[in-house]
């Protein structure tokens, strides 16, 4: 029956035909909310005395939980579905079978029981403040009857509060206080944010979502009926119009709109509403409107005075309010001085121009964007006396907040009554800008999803300012400033630990603290979590805690406390990725190098470079990947661990191995191309395995060498990582890295990698890989003076070369054997082996290897003190070969030998000239090995020419390079030459000290003849009369 006061039939109203006269008591049968709770207060029965103060849940929007002011992470959608069942069963036990049916429906997976147990365990860890078997120590308890929630304090569930307010409104309406009843219902309706249980799937969630949605709509209708009773028909027409458009089949809403329009003297429009629903019902359902709506239609047609507005004056104008919605600042906020200063300057600039300053703070999850924004906002509160608005837009969750809902909340916070909040987004945005006009308000939009979510929330008044935080870069948002938030540096991170844990503990274990923050990658969330764990565990040592973090498999699991975890933060971002992005995120984390270029990323993903660039740049924009330079990409260390774990979970072994071997293939192709330019006469590149990728082409030797030097570490990492997958290709990559390894003197880095690959080559019976690795590893050990181990490997490699299938490797291995013979003092034997090497090189058609052996022959003869003029011919022959081959590196080596020969033959000026020629050719970015050698040899020539001061400068530069390279043999020579320079300068004591140092190094290296030269210098000095040091 139609309620004459509102014109709409109540759910349990008077019998048909009875019409209440104006002013008669109203009978809202449905207001007796028996469907909400059987008796008033029963929804909270028995909960007030239980513990867990501060734990609050929300189901009227997305399922969320807080302890105090801290929101807890509740896990995956299905895990949250389990919690939803337990919450809405109101402490009644739920069996495992019922939970499985509620979450998965009729077709649960075979592992549903085990998964359910995992969900319960994870929820307990998130919700409970302590572990233990005592029932009062748990939120989720188990019994023979199933699982249940206990210990929730009064008001812990928003649905309870919602229902209690509906009951309260019933009482107020029954006492004749419609305005107060309406206000209570508006408060209840403001509690929900979005769709109930948003993002949760399963039959139970779907049913509850429908129930709660219907409950909310019924309460909305009740509230609007009260608005009519209060005479606010004009104010609610826009809201009713929007609601009827959204729910075209709800007759009660149509009736309320008809009454509201009628009371606004809009009878024709009221009748049109009826005509519209009649048509809709007929077309969609084939039925007529219900009896109550038909009766209301008749009342409107005849201008029934019973529909006239009630003589009730209600509502008090909303008082102006100054919102102060900022979350609390952190007392232990640490660092970020530059960022805070920058934000303050931008925000305080509000009002100086015509545009609203909009500042965007971006960074990966856990970087501390919110903490920084809130801290900066508090520092500038004085500049915004009209208030500060704050909202968490939940941009990385499955259901980001609708900007229309945000505007409704902001408008209420600014003093607008609910009835004055327009229904649609454009209308709300316009009203919001009007309310803010002329006011100085700071708006903090935290955790934005994209620019589309933010733009409607921007004020129009230049006196306001906006501070946005987002993992996304929000490139389409017009921002006054963008402040990227990076990880904390080691000192700042340690300072944060000190403020949380206490200075005394940190000072007692400073080294452990440095290791701790390094393992956290300086990520503020990780540092804060581990510091909080230490703070509540004073018996834990920092070193012990850092030790637990050393294990990469469990590091992320260690970085969590009371439902807050680094891994959960990463999950939020990961779930936002499209499948193409997610695959790239997983696979690009597999290679060991810290940074990948675009070409390497394309190889890993097996996609064209332009397509890959689009995908990886979108990951950068989403804050899941970093880009230190254009075309260069890297992960934060903790994000890499997370991404690798996802790859382990979601990618097959074949796919993971394929990603790595494609990268190995690209590196082999590229390094092979570089080898051809660095050593153009050598045929090694022609004898490595063919590659699927052509690799980039280089145009100059300097370009090729520069690429090799820059990528050497990464190449060695990939070699070691793929050793077990493809030892043959890995061995070939080691082989073609030889020129760069030699130029950079990185033999110490090669040794462990080559040993790993060699082990796998032997295990798989790959003889070619074994002999090539034997040559490379043997040569590396020889360079770092491990001569015995080098000899064993070289002998084994030569044995494997006996089949005659790899003449180039054979020739190069003989060259190393000759050096070993020479170092052992077997000069004659060394010369014989060099002759064999030159013969093998000629057989292989490799002139460059022949020239290399020829140069080593010259070196042996020089080391033996030979001053035969024929040496000049051999040195010039080596130089001629390299020049003919246009081998710039070989030419520098030949000049090095030729300069030594000139000096031996008493031609120091010629020696100096060729060494200077080498230094000019090398330039500042050339091989540091050859630079060091040329500098030291130039110093020797300068000493012969009496230029001791200049010689000292040269040798000191060379000495610095040798120490950086860790080349002991050249370092010993440089020290001795430095002593020679000091002696010429008259500083005998310093010269003697240097000679003593060189003798010690040469003896350690087993270089007896070189050590003897130093002793002869000391003896000669002892025989000379003392002389004063030059001034």
TAJOHU-V782673 format. One record per helix or strand. SS is the DSSP state (h for helix, s for strand). FROM is the first residue (numbers start at 0). LEN is the number of residues. Records with the same first field share a line. If there is no record, write none. Layout:
BEGIN
SS->FROM-LEN, FROM-LEN
END
This chain:
BEGIN
s->1-2, 7-2, 54-4, 63-4, 69-3, 93-1, 139-4, 145-4, 156-1, 323-1, 356-6, 387-5, 441-5, 464-6, 480-4, 559-2, 563-2, 594-3, 625-4, 631-3
h->28-3, 41-3, 76-12, 95-9, 111-16, 134-3, 157-17, 177-12, 202-27, 232-14, 250-13, 266-18, 290-11, 304-3, 336-12, 368-11, 380-3, 402-11, 417-3, 424-12, 450-5, 489-12, 502-6, 509-10, 523-13, 541-8, 554-4, 565-9, 578-9, 597-8, 608-13, 636-14, 652-26, 683-4, 700-21, 726-10, 737-7, 746-18, 766-17, 786-17, 806-17, 826-18, 846-17, 869-16, 887-17, 907-15, 927-17, 947-18, 967-17, 987-18, 1007-16
END
